[in-house]
């Protein structure tokens, strides 16, 4: 009788474990957020190198973008507090760009942002969370999140300090337009990877 009770208890425990795992997968949560984090970080590292002039990384970035964004979406949707900084870095590396509000990444990120976060109209006419507004939000809220050294390194770079961040502030204060980005902010690299 005891062995039947133990089996029944083990079966019940296994059943609940499967239910919780299924709910996590259904919600889009990865069994290992560390794998998603590593994928996103590798992509952002390559993107930062590309943005600094390493043109050879461009084709690889185009190929890797979908997987990296999907991993970032999963992290945001699963309430991983390390994810918002990575979304901000993704946006600011595409100088003058942003994240489309109605994209999977935009919807996942919007859960973290206050209502009314400044959006502009992107190249295709779709609303985007402007990179400058995301960076301003991050500057105000960074203390509530874990540090992200890659974003801090970008913020400390001469290019960000002298060109990009002042441009974002000019746009947000109405002294510049987001559509001026490729000519006014930096060398245009064509399509953003």
N, C-alpha and C positions, 0 to 999 in steps of 0.2 A: 504494500500500500504506500510506503514511503517513497519508493522509486517512482511510482505513478505520479505522486504529488510533486516530486522534484522535476520530473519530465514536464508536467503541466506548467509548473512555474517557469522553467527554462523556455518552454514554447511561448508562454505569455510574454516573457521578457524579450525574446527574439522577435515576436510579432510587433511589439511597441517600438523596438529599435528600427525595424523595417518601415514602420509607419513614419517615424521621425525622419529617416533618411529619404523616404519618398517625398515627404513634404518639403524637405530642403532642396531636392532635385527639382521638384515641381516649381518651387519659387525661384529656380535658377541658381541656387547656391552651389558652388563647387564643393566637392568633398574635401579638397585641399585648397583653401584660399591662398596659401603660400605659392602654389604653382601659378595661379592667376596673377599674383603680385609679381612674381619673377618675370612672367611674360610681358606684363605692362612695363615694368622697369627696364627690361632689355630694349623694348620698342622705344621708350622715351629717351634712353641713353643714345640709341642710334639716331633718333630724330634730332636730339640736341647737337650731335656731331654734324649731321646734315645741315642744320640751321647755321652752324659755325663755318660751313664751307666745304665739308667733306662730301662732295658731289657723288662719289661712288656709292654711297648708301641709299640714294634715291630710289632705284628700282626695287631694292629689298624692302624698303619702307612701304611702298605701294602694296607689295605682296603681303606684308605682315599686318597691315593696318586693321583689317577686319577682325582677325583673331585677337589683337590687342584691345580693340574697342569692346569686343564681346566679353573679354575677361574683365575689363574695367566696369562694364555694365553689371556683371555678376557681383563684383565687389561692392559697388554702390548699392545694389538692391539687397544685398545681404548685410547692410549696415556696417561694413568694414570701415572704421574711422580713418584708415590710411588712404582710402580711395579718393576723397575729394581733392587732396593736394595734387594727386596725379592727374585728375581731370583738369585742374587749373593749369598745370604745366603743359598738358597736351594743347590747351587752347592758346596759351601765351607763346608757345614755340611757333605757332602758325601766325606770325605777327599780323595784327589787324583782323584776324579771323575770329572764330568762335565755335560754338557747338550748337548745331541746329536744335531748336527747342523741341520739335516733334520727332526727332530721331530717337532710337532706343537709348543712346547715351544721354541725350538731352532730357528725356523723361526720367531716367534713373538719377541724373544729377539734380533735377528740379526738386526732388524730395529733400535735399539738403539745403536748398537756397531759400532765403526769405521771399515772400510774395512781393512781386514788383521788381525783381532783379532786372536790371536794364538789359533790354534786348534790342537788337537792330535788325534791319532787313539784310539778309545775305545776298550773295551774287545771284542765286536762283529765285530770289524773291521770298524765300522762306525766313521766318523769324529765327534769329540766332542769339544765344547768350554771348554777348560781346566779351572777348577775352579780357579787355580792360575792366569791365564790370566784375568778372569772375576774380580777377586779381585783386581788385579793391575789396571785394567780399572776403577773400582769403586774408588780406592784411588785417582786417578787423577781427576775424574769427580764428586766426591761426593758433592762439593759445589753447583753444578747446580741442585741438587735434594733435596727433603725434607729429614730430618734426619730419620733414622730408628733405634730405640733403640735396637731392637733384634740383628741387625747386629753389632752395636757398642759394645754390651755386648759380643758377640762372639769374636770380634777383641781384646777386652781387657782381655779375659780369658788367664790364664797362658798357657793352652794347645795350643791355637792359637799363642800366642806370642813366645813360646819356641819351638814349634814343627811344626805346620802346616804352618804358614806364612814363616818361614825359608825354609821349604821344597819347598813351591811354588816358592820362589825366586831361590832356587838351580835348580829346573827344568827349569825355564824360562831363567836362565843364562847358561844352558847346563851342570851343574855339577851333575844332577840326571835325571832319566828317570821317566815319569809319571807311567809306569807299575810297578814301585817299591813301589807304595803307601801303600798297605796294610801291607807289612812287615816293611818298613822303617819309616812310619809315625805314625802308631798307631795300636792298636789291631784290627784285622779284625773281623767284625761282620757278615760275610757271605754276603747275598744279602742286598743291600741297600734298605730300604723301600721306 
